[in-house]
Amino acid sequence: MKTKLLFTVSLILLIAIFGIREHDKRIAELEQTIRDREKQIETLKEEKAELQVVVDEVDAAEAAIKAVNPDILPEESHALAIRQVAKAHKYGIPRELITYRDWSEADLRWLDLNRKGPCGEHSTAQVWRPTFRVLRPTGDYNDMDQVYDAGTQYLADCYRMAQKWKPNADKKEVYRLTLAFYNAGMSHKPDNALYKARVHVRRVDGILVKAERLGVV
């Protein structure tokens, strides 16, 4: 009888211990789940903050476009603003520089797909066909997105070249030289580029003044 009782008590204790261990295990699993969820929440908060920064950048770009072209269609200003911000992030250059480029080259118009330059350049970025072929050997020169992307890649190259030549200059001077290289070509030294692109540079100077007056970019 006593042996049977001890066996029963032992069995009950084992079941209790097993239950406690399973309970502790379940608690540990729940605690880990909570920690994982907390990390996910923090990640989502960070992603939301990053997205908000991008939304604010698009809003600023669109405000600049509308300030220059008050009659522009909403879908056109929004489409161009999104592209400017996306390319700025892709190529690591200031968004406002892209706005200045689009302003000086094509009056900040995106839907005017028939816009042609004196040498046949087209798209908002006004990219010359030979330049496009160097940057996109197998690309479609009639695809405005491809042309705009290639043009912004070239703008980034011009910007970094201008920074090398003018490491201590203020940003407007760097932008001015960047857009001179963009118009005249990066094979020139700064003074030659500014001279060769002098008509375009005068337009850029006027744009920089107007942008400051309008309080945009």
N, C-alpha and C positions, 0 to 999 in steps of 0.2 A: 504493500500500500504506500509505504513511504517512498519507495523507488519510483512508483508510478506518479506520485505527487511531484517529486523532484523533476521527473521527466517533463511533466506538464508545465511546471513553473519555468523550467529551462526553455521549453519550446515557446512559451509565451514571451519570455525575455528575448529570445532570438528574433521572434516576429516583431517585437517592439523595437529592437535595435535595428533590424532591417528596415522597418518603417521609418525610423528616425533618419537613417542614412539616406533613404530614398527621398525623404522630405528635405533633408539638407541639400541633396543633389539637385532637387527641383528648385529650391530657393537659389542655389548658385547659378543654375541655368537661367532663372528669371532675372537675377541681378545682372548676368552677362547680357541678356537680351535688352535690358534697360540701358546698359552702357552703350551697346551697339546702336540703339535707337537715338540716344543722346548725341552720339557721334554723327549719325545721319542727319539729325536736326541741325547740328552746327554746320555740317557741310552744305545743307540746303540754305541755311542763312547766308553763308559765304557766297554761294552761287547766286542767291537773290541780290546780294549787295553788288556783285560783279555785273549782273544783268542790269541793275539799276544804273550803274555807271555808264554802261553802253547806251541805255535808253536816254540818259541825260545828254550823252554825246550826240546822239541822233537828233534830239530836240534842238540842241545848239546849232548843229549843222543846218537843220531845216529852217531855223529862225534866220540864220545868215542868208540862206538862199532866198527866202521870202522877202527879206529886207531889201535885197538887191532887185528882185523881180516880184513885185507885189501881185502881179496878175498871173503868176505861174500857177498851173494846175496843181492841186494838192497831191495827186498821185505822182506827178513828175518831181515835185520838190522832195517828197518822202522817199521815192525810189533813189534819187541821187544822194540824199543824205545818208541812207543806209549804205550805199556803195562807198561813199567817202569814209565813213567810220570803219567799215569792214576792211577796206584796203589800208587804212592807217594802222590798224592792228596787225594786218598780215605782213606789212613791210616795215613796221616799226618807225613810222615817221609821223610828224604832227598832222592831225586832221585838218587844221587850218591851212597848212601848206597845200593840201589837196584842193581845198576850197579856192584858194588863190589861183591855183593852176587852172581849175575848171572855169573860174571867173575870167581870167585873162585869155584863155583859149577859146571858150565857147559861151560866155555870158551865163554860165551856170544853167545850161539847158541840157536835159537828158533825152527828151523824146524827139528832138530835132535830128533824126538819124541821117538826114540828107545833107547836113552841114559839111561843107568841104573847105579845106584850106587852099592856099595858092598852089601848093604842090600836091594836092589831092589828099591831104590829111583828113581824117574824119573821126567821128565819135566826139564825145565831150572832151576827151583827152587830146584830140587832134594829133594822132600818131601817124607819122610818115610810114608808108608801106615798107620801105627798106629797113627801117628801124624795127617794125613789127616782125619782119622775117628773121632778123637777127635774134630777137627775143623769143619768138614763137615760130620756129622753122616749119612746123606742120600745122600751125594754127589757121583759123578761118578769119581772114581780114574783114569779112562782111559781118562777123559776129561782134556786136558792139560790146558785149561783156568781156570777150577775149581782148579786144583792142583796148578797152579801158583798163583792164588788169595789166596788160603789157605796158601801157603808158605810165601807170602808177609805179610799176617796178622800175621803169627808166627814171621816173621822177625821184625815187628813193636813191638810185645810183647818183643822180645829179646832186641831191641833197648831201650825201656823204662826201662827194667830191668837194662841194662848196665848204663843208665843215673842215675839211683838210686844209684848204687854202685860207680859210678865215676862222681859225680856231678860237680867236678872242673877240670876234665880231658879235654885235647884238643880233637877235634872231631875224629882224627885218632885213638887215644887210645880207645875212645868209640866205634868206628866202629870195631876195632880189637876185643874188648870184645864181642860186639854184635854178630859177626860172630863166635866167640868161643862158645857162648851160642847156636847159631843156629846149630852148628855142634854137640856139646856135650850134649845140653839140658839145660834148665833154672833151673833145680833143683840143679845145682852145684853152689858153691860159685865161685867167679871170678878166684882165683888161681887154683882151681880144674878144672874149665872149660877150662882154658888156657892150663893146663897140659894134660887133656884128649884129647883136640882137637889140641895138639901141632903140629902134622904134617900139619893139615889144616891151623893152624895159621901161620906156616912158609910160606905156599903158599900165604896167605893173605898179610903177610909182603912183600913178593916179588912183589905182585900185587900193593901194595901201592907205592912202590919205582918205579915200571915201569910206573904207572899212572902219577906220578910226572914228570918222565923223558919225557913221551910222551906229557905232558901238557894237559891231558884230565881229565874229571870228577872233 
